[in-house]
Amino acid sequence: MEQNKENFSLDDQNVGVSSFNMTEAKITLAKWILASFFVLVLIAFITTLLPDCWVNPHSSKFVESIFQSIVPMASMVIGYYFAKD
């Protein structure tokens, strides 16, 4: 697979050729962000399985807020990083 490298210039100075593929970097970053969201959801789900004596009301509210906010954040990441440039 051929990498898309761009030749950058700043005013009159030639800065050089980029050493990374921007498309691949975007996908890698999105992959890690979505994987971290998945791990956060797994941790939140595991805390719901704990006995009630170990969980206080504040932590259960925290778990609820994680479940409610993870879907919009994940959809924003997917929309931003995978939208056409």
PDB file with one MODEL, atoms N, CA, C and O in Angstrom:
MODEL        1
ATOM      1  N   MET A   1       0.835  -1.174   0.000  1.00  0.00           N
ATOM      2  CA  MET A   1       0.000   0.000   0.000  1.00  0.00           C
ATOM      3  C   MET A   1       0.885   1.244   0.000  1.00  0.00           C
ATOM      4  O   MET A   1       1.810   1.350   0.805  1.00  0.00           O
ATOM      5  N   GLU A   2       0.608   2.163  -0.882  1.00  0.00           N
ATOM      6  CA  GLU A   2       1.418   3.366  -1.024  1.00  0.00           C
ATOM      7  C   GLU A   2       0.988   4.397   0.001  1.00  0.00           C
ATOM      8  O   GLU A   2      -0.203   4.654   0.173  1.00  0.00           O
ATOM      9  N   GLN A   3       1.956   4.983   0.678  1.00  0.00           N
ATOM     10  CA  GLN A   3       1.649   5.983   1.687  1.00  0.00           C
ATOM     11  C   GLN A   3       1.513   7.347   1.035  1.00  0.00           C
ATOM     12  O   GLN A   3       2.256   7.693   0.116  1.00  0.00           O
ATOM     13  N   ASN A   4       0.547   8.117   1.529  1.00  0.00           N
ATOM     14  CA  ASN A   4       0.346   9.473   1.028  1.00  0.00           C
ATOM     15  C   ASN A   4       1.176  10.425   1.880  1.00  0.00           C
ATOM     16  O   ASN A   4       0.806  10.737   3.012  1.00  0.00           O
ATOM     17  N   LYS A   5       2.278  10.876   1.343  1.00  0.00           N
ATOM     18  CA  LYS A   5       3.123  11.818   2.055  1.00  0.00           C
ATOM     19  C   LYS A   5       3.074  13.140   1.321  1.00  0.00           C
ATOM     20  O   LYS A   5       3.123  13.194   0.092  1.00  0.00           O
ATOM     21  N   GLU A   6       2.977  14.202   2.098  1.00  0.00           N
ATOM     22  CA  GLU A   6       2.856  15.524   1.511  1.00  0.00           C
ATOM     23  C   GLU A   6       4.154  16.290   1.674  1.00  0.00           C
ATOM     24  O   GLU A   6       4.874  16.113   2.657  1.00  0.00           O
ATOM     25  N   ASN A   7       4.446  17.143   0.703  1.00  0.00           N
ATOM     26  CA  ASN A   7       5.604  18.007   0.764  1.00  0.00           C
ATOM     27  C   ASN A   7       5.152  19.337   1.347  1.00  0.00           C
ATOM     28  O   ASN A   7       4.326  20.027   0.749  1.00  0.00           O
ATOM     29  N   PHE A   8       5.677  19.700   2.491  1.00  0.00           N
ATOM     30  CA  PHE A   8       5.248  20.905   3.191  1.00  0.00           C
ATOM     31  C   PHE A   8       6.208  22.053   2.916  1.00  0.00           C
ATOM     32  O   PHE A   8       7.418  21.854   2.806  1.00  0.00           O
ATOM     33  N   SER A   9       5.652  23.257   2.807  1.00  0.00           N
ATOM     34  CA  SER A   9       6.485  24.445   2.693  1.00  0.00           C
ATOM     35  C   SER A   9       5.870  25.544   3.547  1.00  0.00           C
ATOM     36  O   SER A   9       4.650  25.656   3.666  1.00  0.00           O
ATOM     37  N   LEU A  10       6.732  26.339   4.130  1.00  0.00           N
ATOM     38  CA  LEU A  10       6.318  27.435   5.000  1.00  0.00           C
ATOM     39  C   LEU A  10       6.862  28.717   4.402  1.00  0.00           C
ATOM     40  O   LEU A  10       8.070  28.955   4.406  1.00  0.00           O
ATOM     41  N   ASP A  11       5.966  29.534   3.890  1.00  0.00           N
ATOM     42  CA  ASP A  11       6.337  30.738   3.141  1.00  0.00           C
ATOM     43  C   ASP A  11       7.274  30.348   1.998  1.00  0.00           C
ATOM     44  O   ASP A  11       6.850  29.666   1.065  1.00  0.00           O
ATOM     45  N   ASP A  12       8.517  30.762   2.054  1.00  0.00           N
ATOM     46  CA  ASP A  12       9.454  30.446   0.974  1.00  0.00           C
ATOM     47  C   ASP A  12      10.349  29.267   1.310  1.00  0.00           C
ATOM     48  O   ASP A  12      11.088  28.795   0.446  1.00  0.00           O
ATOM     49  N   GLN A  13      10.303  28.785   2.534  1.00  0.00           N
ATOM     50  CA  GLN A  13      11.177  27.701   2.955  1.00  0.00           C
ATOM     51  C   GLN A  13      10.498  26.356   2.757  1.00  0.00           C
ATOM     52  O   GLN A  13       9.325  26.183   3.089  1.00  0.00           O
ATOM     53  N   ASN A  14      11.241  25.417   2.219  1.00  0.00           N
ATOM     54  CA  ASN A  14      10.742  24.066   2.054  1.00  0.00           C
ATOM     55  C   ASN A  14      10.977  23.322   3.369  1.00  0.00           C
ATOM     56  O   ASN A  14      12.121  23.108   3.767  1.00  0.00           O
ATOM     57  N   VAL A  15       9.907  22.935   4.032  1.00  0.00           N
ATOM     58  CA  VAL A  15      10.005  22.270   5.327  1.00  0.00           C
ATOM     59  C   VAL A  15      10.366  20.807   5.155  1.00  0.00           C
ATOM     60  O   VAL A  15      11.084  20.247   5.984  1.00  0.00           O
ATOM     61  N   GLY A  16       9.891  20.192   4.117  1.00  0.00           N
ATOM     62  CA  GLY A  16      10.243  18.803   3.861  1.00  0.00           C
ATOM     63  C   GLY A  16       9.018  17.935   3.647  1.00  0.00           C
ATOM     64  O   GLY A  16       7.902  18.427   3.477  1.00  0.00           O
ATOM     65  N   VAL A  17       9.251  16.651   3.660  1.00  0.00           N
ATOM     66  CA  VAL A  17       8.200  15.671   3.426  1.00  0.00           C
ATOM     67  C   VAL A  17       7.730  15.135   4.770  1.00  0.00           C
ATOM     68  O   VAL A  17       8.545  14.854   5.649  1.00  0.00           O
ATOM     69  N   SER A  18       6.428  14.993   4.930  1.00  0.00           N
ATOM     70  CA  SER A  18       5.900  14.470   6.187  1.00  0.00           C
ATOM     71  C   SER A  18       6.341  13.022   6.372  1.00  0.00           C
ATOM     72  O   SER A  18       6.477  12.266   5.410  1.00  0.00           O
ATOM     73  N   SER A  19       6.555  12.663   7.611  1.00  0.00           N
ATOM     74  CA  SER A  19       7.040  11.309   7.894  1.00  0.00           C
ATOM     75  C   SER A  19       5.922  10.394   8.354  1.00  0.00           C
ATOM     76  O   SER A  19       6.191   9.303   8.858  1.00  0.00           O
ATOM     77  N   PHE A  20       4.680  10.807   8.194  1.00  0.00           N
ATOM     78  CA  PHE A  20       3.552   9.977   8.603  1.00  0.00           C
ATOM     79  C   PHE A  20       2.421  10.100   7.602  1.00  0.00           C
ATOM     80  O   PHE A  20       2.350  11.053   6.826  1.00  0.00           O
ATOM     81  N   ASN A  21       1.549   9.125   7.638  1.00  0.00           N
ATOM     82  CA  ASN A  21       0.373   9.104   6.784  1.00  0.00           C
ATOM     83  C   ASN A  21      -0.795   9.618   7.618  1.00  0.00           C
ATOM     84  O   ASN A  21      -1.194   8.970   8.585  1.00  0.00           O
ATOM     85  N   MET A  22      -1.347  10.771   7.256  1.00  0.00           N
ATOM     86  CA  MET A  22      -2.390  11.405   8.056  1.00  0.00           C
ATOM     87  C   MET A  22      -3.639  10.543   8.151  1.00  0.00           C
ATOM     88  O   MET A  22      -4.251  10.468   9.216  1.00  0.00           O
ATOM     89  N   THR A  23      -4.027   9.899   7.074  1.00  0.00           N
ATOM     90  CA  THR A  23      -5.221   9.056   7.097  1.00  0.00           C
ATOM     91  C   THR A  23      -5.037   7.892   8.061  1.00  0.00           C
ATOM     92  O   THR A  23      -5.931   7.576   8.846  1.00  0.00           O
ATOM     93  N   GLU A  24      -3.887   7.267   7.997  1.00  0.00           N
ATOM     94  CA  GLU A  24      -3.619   6.148   8.900  1.00  0.00           C
ATOM     95  C   GLU A  24      -3.526   6.625  10.346  1.00  0.00           C
ATOM     96  O   GLU A  24      -3.961   5.919  11.256  1.00  0.00           O
ATOM     97  N   ALA A  25      -2.968   7.807  10.569  1.00  0.00           N
ATOM     98  CA  ALA A  25      -2.861   8.354  11.918  1.00  0.00           C
ATOM     99  C   ALA A  25      -4.241   8.656  12.492  1.00  0.00           C
ATOM    100  O   ALA A  25      -4.484   8.423  13.676  1.00  0.00           O
ATOM    101  N   LYS A  26      -5.149   9.176  11.658  1.00  0.00           N
ATOM    102  CA  LYS A  26      -6.513   9.447  12.122  1.00  0.00           C
ATOM    103  C   LYS A  26      -7.227   8.168  12.532  1.00  0.00           C
ATOM    104  O   LYS A  26      -7.895   8.129  13.564  1.00  0.00           O
ATOM    105  N   ILE A  27      -7.087   7.132  11.729  1.00  0.00           N
ATOM    106  CA  ILE A  27      -7.749   5.873  12.034  1.00  0.00           C
ATOM    107  C   ILE A  27      -7.156   5.246  13.295  1.00  0.00           C
ATOM    108  O   ILE A  27      -7.890   4.688  14.111  1.00  0.00           O
ATOM    109  N   THR A  28      -5.851   5.332  13.459  1.00  0.00           N
ATOM    110  CA  THR A  28      -5.214   4.791  14.651  1.00  0.00           C
ATOM    111  C   THR A  28      -5.672   5.537  15.898  1.00  0.00           C
ATOM    112  O   THR A  28      -5.963   4.911  16.918  1.00  0.00           O
ATOM    113  N   LEU A  29      -5.740   6.855  15.833  1.00  0.00           N
ATOM    114  CA  LEU A  29      -6.203   7.636  16.969  1.00  0.00           C
ATOM    115  C   LEU A  29      -7.654   7.314  17.301  1.00  0.00           C
ATOM    116  O   LEU A  29      -8.000   7.146  18.471  1.00  0.00           O
ATOM    117  N   ALA A  30      -8.496   7.228  16.291  1.00  0.00           N
ATOM    118  CA  ALA A  30      -9.894   6.880  16.524  1.00  0.00           C
ATOM    119  C   ALA A  30     -10.023   5.489  17.124  1.00  0.00           C
ATOM    120  O   ALA A  30     -10.870   5.260  17.987  1.00  0.00           O
ATOM    121  N   LYS A  31      -9.191   4.562  16.676  1.00  0.00           N
ATOM    122  CA  LYS A  31      -9.218   3.203  17.215  1.00  0.00           C
ATOM    123  C   LYS A  31      -8.897   3.205  18.699  1.00  0.00           C
ATOM    124  O   LYS A  31      -9.563   2.522  19.478  1.00  0.00           O
ATOM    125  N   TRP A  32      -7.884   3.964  19.100  1.00  0.00           N
ATOM    126  CA  TRP A  32      -7.494   3.994  20.510  1.00  0.00           C
ATOM    127  C   TRP A  32      -8.528   4.717  21.365  1.00  0.00           C
ATOM    128  O   TRP A  32      -8.778   4.315  22.501  1.00  0.00           O
ATOM    129  N   ILE A  33      -9.126   5.764  20.839  1.00  0.00           N
ATOM    130  CA  ILE A  33     -10.172   6.471  21.590  1.00  0.00           C
ATOM    131  C   ILE A  33     -11.375   5.559  21.795  1.00  0.00           C
ATOM    132  O   ILE A  33     -11.901   5.472  22.905  1.00  0.00           O
ATOM    133  N   LEU A  34     -11.818   4.879  20.737  1.00  0.00           N
ATOM    134  CA  LEU A  34     -12.962   3.979  20.865  1.00  0.00           C
ATOM    135  C   LEU A  34     -12.638   2.785  21.755  1.00  0.00           C
ATOM    136  O   LEU A  34     -13.506   2.309  22.487  1.00  0.00           O
ATOM    137  N   ALA A  35     -11.406   2.295  21.705  1.00  0.00           N
ATOM    138  CA  ALA A  35     -11.018   1.190  22.589  1.00  0.00           C
ATOM    139  C   ALA A  35     -11.032   1.631  24.048  1.00  0.00           C
ATOM    140  O   ALA A  35     -11.443   0.868  24.922  1.00  0.00           O
ATOM    141  N   SER A  36     -10.589   2.850  24.317  1.00  0.00           N
ATOM    142  CA  SER A  36     -10.627   3.341  25.698  1.00  0.00           C
ATOM    143  C   SER A  36     -12.063   3.549  26.170  1.00  0.00           C
ATOM    144  O   SER A  36     -12.365   3.307  27.339  1.00  0.00           O
ATOM    145  N   PHE A  37     -12.956   3.995  25.276  1.00  0.00           N
ATOM    146  CA  PHE A  37     -14.373   4.079  25.637  1.00  0.00           C
ATOM    147  C   PHE A  37     -14.924   2.701  25.975  1.00  0.00           C
ATOM    148  O   PHE A  37     -15.688   2.549  26.928  1.00  0.00           O
ATOM    149  N   PHE A  38     -14.538   1.701  25.195  1.00  0.00           N
ATOM    150  CA  PHE A  38     -15.003   0.345  25.436  1.00  0.00           C
ATOM    151  C   PHE A  38     -14.522  -0.170  26.791  1.00  0.00           C
ATOM    152  O   PHE A  38     -15.281  -0.803  27.525  1.00  0.00           O
ATOM    153  N   VAL A  39     -13.261   0.100  27.118  1.00  0.00           N
ATOM    154  CA  VAL A  39     -12.734  -0.315  28.423  1.00  0.00           C
ATOM    155  C   VAL A  39     -13.465   0.411  29.548  1.00  0.00           C
ATOM    156  O   VAL A  39     -13.751  -0.188  30.585  1.00  0.00           O
ATOM    157  N   LEU A  40     -13.766   1.677  29.361  1.00  0.00           N
ATOM    158  CA  LEU A  40     -14.512   2.433  30.366  1.00  0.00           C
ATOM    159  C   LEU A  40     -15.904   1.843  30.575  1.00  0.00           C
ATOM    160  O   LEU A  40     -16.371   1.740  31.709  1.00  0.00           O
ATOM    161  N   VAL A  41     -16.559   1.460  29.497  1.00  0.00           N
ATOM    162  CA  VAL A  41     -17.878   0.836  29.612  1.00  0.00           C
ATOM    163  C   VAL A  41     -17.773  -0.516  30.313  1.00  0.00           C
ATOM    164  O   VAL A  41     -18.626  -0.859  31.131  1.00  0.00           O
ATOM    165  N   LEU A  42     -16.729  -1.284  29.995  1.00  0.00           N
ATOM    166  CA  LEU A  42     -16.539  -2.569  30.676  1.00  0.00           C
ATOM    167  C   LEU A  42     -16.331  -2.389  32.173  1.00  0.00           C
ATOM    168  O   LEU A  42     -16.899  -3.134  32.971  1.00  0.00           O
ATOM    169  N   ILE A  43     -15.528  -1.416  32.559  1.00  0.00           N
ATOM    170  CA  ILE A  43     -15.314  -1.156  33.980  1.00  0.00           C
ATOM    171  C   ILE A  43     -16.607  -0.719  34.650  1.00  0.00           C
ATOM    172  O   ILE A  43     -16.913  -1.144  35.764  1.00  0.00           O
ATOM    173  N   ALA A  44     -17.363   0.131  33.966  1.00  0.00           N
ATOM    174  CA  ALA A  44     -18.643   0.566  34.520  1.00  0.00           C
ATOM    175  C   ALA A  44     -19.606  -0.603  34.648  1.00  0.00           C
ATOM    176  O   ALA A  44     -20.340  -0.693  35.632  1.00  0.00           O
ATOM    177  N   PHE A  45     -19.613  -1.496  33.670  1.00  0.00           N
ATOM    178  CA  PHE A  45     -20.501  -2.657  33.737  1.00  0.00           C
ATOM    179  C   PHE A  45     -20.090  -3.594  34.867  1.00  0.00           C
ATOM    180  O   PHE A  45     -20.943  -4.146  35.561  1.00  0.00           O
ATOM    181  N   ILE A  46     -18.792  -3.773  35.052  1.00  0.00           N
ATOM    182  CA  ILE A  46     -18.317  -4.643  36.130  1.00  0.00           C
ATOM    183  C   ILE A  46     -18.701  -4.080  37.487  1.00  0.00           C
ATOM    184  O   ILE A  46     -19.018  -4.840  38.402  1.00  0.00           O
ATOM    185  N   THR A  47     -18.678  -2.760  37.632  1.00  0.00           N
ATOM    186  CA  THR A  47     -19.071  -2.167  38.914  1.00  0.00           C
ATOM    187  C   THR A  47     -20.546  -2.363  39.201  1.00  0.00           C
ATOM    188  O   THR A  47     -20.945  -2.345  40.365  1.00  0.00           O
ATOM    189  N   THR A  48     -21.370  -2.550  38.180  1.00  0.00           N
ATOM    190  CA  THR A  48     -22.785  -2.817  38.440  1.00  0.00           C
ATOM    191  C   THR A  48     -23.000  -4.224  38.981  1.00  0.00           C
ATOM    192  O   THR A  48     -24.034  -4.501  39.588  1.00  0.00           O
ATOM    193  N   LEU A  49     -22.038  -5.112  38.768  1.00  0.00           N
ATOM    194  CA  LEU A  49     -22.153  -6.477  39.275  1.00  0.00           C
ATOM    195  C   LEU A  49     -21.670  -6.623  40.715  1.00  0.00           C
ATOM    196  O   LEU A  49     -21.860  -7.673  41.329  1.00  0.00           O
ATOM    197  N   LEU A  50     -21.049  -5.580  41.255  1.00  0.00           N
ATOM    198  CA  LEU A  50     -20.548  -5.634  42.624  1.00  0.00           C
ATOM    199  C   LEU A  50     -21.711  -5.647  43.615  1.00  0.00           C
ATOM    200  O   LEU A  50     -22.786  -5.133  43.308  1.00  0.00           O
ATOM    201  N   PRO A  51     -21.512  -6.219  44.781  1.00  0.00           N
ATOM    202  CA  PRO A  51     -22.573  -6.191  45.798  1.00  0.00           C
ATOM    203  C   PRO A  51     -22.887  -4.753  46.227  1.00  0.00           C
ATOM    204  O   PRO A  51     -22.036  -3.868  46.143  1.00  0.00           O
ATOM    205  N   ASP A  52     -24.104  -4.543  46.678  1.00  0.00           N
ATOM    206  CA  ASP A  52     -24.547  -3.200  47.046  1.00  0.00           C
ATOM    207  C   ASP A  52     -23.769  -2.616  48.220  1.00  0.00           C
ATOM    208  O   ASP A  52     -23.662  -1.397  48.348  1.00  0.00           O
ATOM    209  N   CYS A  53     -23.234  -3.465  49.064  1.00  0.00           N
ATOM    210  CA  CYS A  53     -22.484  -2.943  50.215  1.00  0.00           C
ATOM    211  C   CYS A  53     -21.158  -2.299  49.792  1.00  0.00           C
ATOM    212  O   CYS A  53     -20.589  -1.523  50.559  1.00  0.00           O
ATOM    213  N   TRP A  54     -20.657  -2.602  48.595  1.00  0.00           N
ATOM    214  CA  TRP A  54     -19.401  -2.033  48.114  1.00  0.00           C
ATOM    215  C   TRP A  54     -19.607  -0.780  47.270  1.00  0.00           C
ATOM    216  O   TRP A  54     -18.660  -0.035  47.017  1.00  0.00           O
ATOM    217  N   VAL A  55     -20.838  -0.549  46.836  1.00  0.00           N
ATOM    218  CA  VAL A  55     -21.114   0.556  45.919  1.00  0.00           C
ATOM    219  C   VAL A  55     -21.955   1.592  46.650  1.00  0.00           C
ATOM    220  O   VAL A  55     -22.987   1.262  47.235  1.00  0.00           O
ATOM    221  N   ASN A  56     -21.514   2.844  46.615  1.00  0.00           N
ATOM    222  CA  ASN A  56     -22.312   3.908  47.221  1.00  0.00           C
ATOM    223  C   ASN A  56     -23.157   4.598  46.147  1.00  0.00           C
ATOM    224  O   ASN A  56     -22.927   4.376  44.959  1.00  0.00           O
ATOM    225  N   PRO A  57     -24.109   5.412  46.529  1.00  0.00           N
ATOM    226  CA  PRO A  57     -24.988   6.063  45.533  1.00  0.00           C
ATOM    227  C   PRO A  57     -24.248   6.955  44.542  1.00  0.00           C
ATOM    228  O   PRO A  57     -24.660   7.077  43.389  1.00  0.00           O
ATOM    229  N   HIS A  58     -23.164   7.575  44.984  1.00  0.00           N
ATOM    230  CA  HIS A  58     -22.416   8.448  44.071  1.00  0.00           C
ATOM    231  C   HIS A  58     -21.778   7.646  42.933  1.00  0.00           C
ATOM    232  O   HIS A  58     -21.755   8.094  41.787  1.00  0.00           O
ATOM    233  N   SER A  59     -21.273   6.486  43.251  1.00  0.00           N
ATOM    234  CA  SER A  59     -20.652   5.686  42.196  1.00  0.00           C
ATOM    235  C   SER A  59     -21.687   5.145  41.226  1.00  0.00           C
ATOM    236  O   SER A  59     -21.403   5.011  40.035  1.00  0.00           O
ATOM    237  N   SER A  60     -22.888   4.830  41.713  1.00  0.00           N
ATOM    238  CA  SER A  60     -23.920   4.362  40.782  1.00  0.00           C
ATOM    239  C   SER A  60     -24.374   5.489  39.860  1.00  0.00           C
ATOM    240  O   SER A  60     -24.674   5.244  38.692  1.00  0.00           O
ATOM    241  N   LYS A  61     -24.428   6.725  40.368  1.00  0.00           N
ATOM    242  CA  LYS A  61     -24.741   7.872  39.504  1.00  0.00           C
ATOM    243  C   LYS A  61     -23.628   8.098  38.482  1.00  0.00           C
ATOM    244  O   LYS A  61     -23.897   8.472  37.341  1.00  0.00           O
ATOM    245  N   PHE A  62     -22.388   7.871  38.888  1.00  0.00           N
ATOM    246  CA  PHE A  62     -21.259   8.009  37.981  1.00  0.00           C
ATOM    247  C   PHE A  62     -21.351   6.983  36.850  1.00  0.00           C
ATOM    248  O   PHE A  62     -21.095   7.308  35.690  1.00  0.00           O
ATOM    249  N   VAL A  63     -21.709   5.771  37.184  1.00  0.00           N
ATOM    250  CA  VAL A  63     -21.861   4.721  36.173  1.00  0.00           C
ATOM    251  C   VAL A  63     -22.990   5.076  35.211  1.00  0.00           C
ATOM    252  O   VAL A  63     -22.855   4.874  34.004  1.00  0.00           O
ATOM    253  N   GLU A  64     -24.092   5.597  35.723  1.00  0.00           N
ATOM    254  CA  GLU A  64     -25.194   6.026  34.853  1.00  0.00           C
ATOM    255  C   GLU A  64     -24.744   7.120  33.890  1.00  0.00           C
ATOM    256  O   GLU A  64     -25.087   7.095  32.708  1.00  0.00           O
ATOM    257  N   SER A  65     -23.981   8.072  34.397  1.00  0.00           N
ATOM    258  CA  SER A  65     -23.533   9.157  33.522  1.00  0.00           C
ATOM    259  C   SER A  65     -22.557   8.656  32.461  1.00  0.00           C
ATOM    260  O   SER A  65     -22.534   9.175  31.345  1.00  0.00           O
ATOM    261  N   ILE A  66     -21.750   7.648  32.802  1.00  0.00           N
ATOM    262  CA  ILE A  66     -20.859   7.066  31.803  1.00  0.00           C
ATOM    263  C   ILE A  66     -21.671   6.420  30.689  1.00  0.00           C
ATOM    264  O   ILE A  66     -21.388   6.631  29.509  1.00  0.00           O
ATOM    265  N   PHE A  67     -22.685   5.629  31.062  1.00  0.00           N
ATOM    266  CA  PHE A  67     -23.496   4.968  30.045  1.00  0.00           C
ATOM    267  C   PHE A  67     -24.256   5.971  29.187  1.00  0.00           C
ATOM    268  O   PHE A  67     -24.443   5.734  27.994  1.00  0.00           O
ATOM    269  N   GLN A  68     -24.693   7.076  29.759  1.00  0.00           N
ATOM    270  CA  GLN A  68     -25.453   8.063  28.991  1.00  0.00           C
ATOM    271  C   GLN A  68     -24.561   8.918  28.089  1.00  0.00           C
ATOM    272  O   GLN A  68     -25.018   9.389  27.047  1.00  0.00           O
ATOM    273  N   SER A  69     -23.314   9.124  28.468  1.00  0.00           N
ATOM    274  CA  SER A  69     -22.469  10.019  27.692  1.00  0.00           C
ATOM    275  C   SER A  69     -21.553   9.301  26.710  1.00  0.00           C
ATOM    276  O   SER A  69     -20.983   9.944  25.828  1.00  0.00           O
ATOM    277  N   ILE A  70     -21.399   8.003  26.839  1.00  0.00           N
ATOM    278  CA  ILE A  70     -20.435   7.302  25.995  1.00  0.00           C
ATOM    279  C   ILE A  70     -20.923   7.203  24.539  1.00  0.00           C
ATOM    280  O   ILE A  70     -20.112   7.269  23.615  1.00  0.00           O
ATOM    281  N   VAL A  71     -22.209   7.050  24.331  1.00  0.00           N
ATOM    282  CA  VAL A  71     -22.725   6.918  22.966  1.00  0.00           C
ATOM    283  C   VAL A  71     -22.553   8.218  22.180  1.00  0.00           C
ATOM    284  O   VAL A  71     -22.077   8.165  21.046  1.00  0.00           O
ATOM    285  N   PRO A  72     -22.916   9.382  22.723  1.00  0.00           N
ATOM    286  CA  PRO A  72     -22.672  10.604  21.952  1.00  0.00           C
ATOM    287  C   PRO A  72     -21.193  10.864  21.687  1.00  0.00           C
ATOM    288  O   PRO A  72     -20.827  11.321  20.604  1.00  0.00           O
ATOM    289  N   MET A  73     -20.336  10.576  22.675  1.00  0.00           N
ATOM    290  CA  MET A  73     -18.910  10.790  22.459  1.00  0.00           C
ATOM    291  C   MET A  73     -18.363   9.845  21.395  1.00  0.00           C
ATOM    292  O   MET A  73     -17.570  10.259  20.549  1.00  0.00           O
ATOM    293  N   ALA A  74     -18.773   8.600  21.429  1.00  0.00           N
ATOM    294  CA  ALA A  74     -18.300   7.640  20.423  1.00  0.00           C
ATOM    295  C   ALA A  74     -18.797   8.024  19.032  1.00  0.00           C
ATOM    296  O   ALA A  74     -18.053   7.906  18.058  1.00  0.00           O
ATOM    297  N   SER A  75     -20.035   8.478  18.929  1.00  0.00           N
ATOM    298  CA  SER A  75     -20.546   8.870  17.615  1.00  0.00           C
ATOM    299  C   SER A  75     -19.842  10.121  17.099  1.00  0.00           C
ATOM    300  O   SER A  75     -19.657  10.267  15.891  1.00  0.00           O
ATOM    301  N   MET A  76     -19.445  11.030  17.999  1.00  0.00           N
ATOM    302  CA  MET A  76     -18.683  12.199  17.557  1.00  0.00           C
ATOM    303  C   MET A  76     -17.302  11.787  17.050  1.00  0.00           C
ATOM    304  O   MET A  76     -16.824  12.322  16.050  1.00  0.00           O
ATOM    305  N   VAL A  77     -16.666  10.845  17.730  1.00  0.00           N
ATOM    306  CA  VAL A  77     -15.348  10.379  17.289  1.00  0.00           C
ATOM    307  C   VAL A  77     -15.462   9.708  15.931  1.00  0.00           C
ATOM    308  O   VAL A  77     -14.666   9.981  15.032  1.00  0.00           O
ATOM    309  N   ILE A  78     -16.438   8.841  15.778  1.00  0.00           N
ATOM    310  CA  ILE A  78     -16.622   8.156  14.506  1.00  0.00           C
ATOM    311  C   ILE A  78     -16.936   9.158  13.393  1.00  0.00           C
ATOM    312  O   ILE A  78     -16.390   9.063  12.295  1.00  0.00           O
ATOM    313  N   GLY A  79     -17.815  10.112  13.682  1.00  0.00           N
ATOM    314  CA  GLY A  79     -18.167  11.101  12.670  1.00  0.00           C
ATOM    315  C   GLY A  79     -17.009  11.995  12.283  1.00  0.00           C
ATOM    316  O   GLY A  79     -16.844  12.325  11.109  1.00  0.00           O
ATOM    317  N   TYR A  80     -16.204  12.393  13.257  1.00  0.00           N
ATOM    318  CA  TYR A  80     -15.086  13.287  12.958  1.00  0.00           C
ATOM    319  C   TYR A  80     -13.959  12.590  12.232  1.00  0.00           C
ATOM    320  O   TYR A  80     -13.460  13.093  11.225  1.00  0.00           O
ATOM    321  N   TYR A  81     -13.553  11.440  12.731  1.00  0.00           N
ATOM    322  CA  TYR A  81     -12.370  10.790  12.172  1.00  0.00           C
ATOM    323  C   TYR A  81     -12.645   9.998  10.903  1.00  0.00           C
ATOM    324  O   TYR A  81     -11.729   9.750  10.119  1.00  0.00           O
ATOM    325  N   PHE A  82     -13.877   9.604  10.693  1.00  0.00           N
ATOM    326  CA  PHE A  82     -14.164   8.809   9.501  1.00  0.00           C
ATOM    327  C   PHE A  82     -14.963   9.561   8.452  1.00  0.00           C
ATOM    328  O   PHE A  82     -15.352   8.983   7.438  1.00  0.00           O
ATOM    329  N   ALA A  83     -15.215  10.849   8.683  1.00  0.00           N
ATOM    330  CA  ALA A  83     -15.903  11.655   7.673  1.00  0.00           C
ATOM    331  C   ALA A  83     -14.939  11.935   6.525  1.00  0.00           C
ATOM    332  O   ALA A  83     -13.721  11.910   6.696  1.00  0.00           O
ATOM    333  N   LYS A  84     -15.498  12.197   5.380  1.00  0.00           N
ATOM    334  CA  LYS A  84     -14.653  12.498   4.219  1.00  0.00           C
ATOM    335  C   LYS A  84     -13.969  13.837   4.419  1.00  0.00           C
ATOM    336  O   LYS A  84     -14.575  14.794   4.901  1.00  0.00           O
ATOM    337  N   ASP A  85     -12.698  13.893   4.043  1.00  0.00           N
ATOM    338  CA  ASP A  85     -11.939  15.142   4.202  1.00  0.00           C
ATOM    339  C   ASP A  85     -12.257  16.109   3.095  1.00  0.00           C
ATOM    340  O   ASP A  85     -11.713  17.213   3.064  1.00  0.00           O
TER     341      ASP A  85
ENDMDL
END
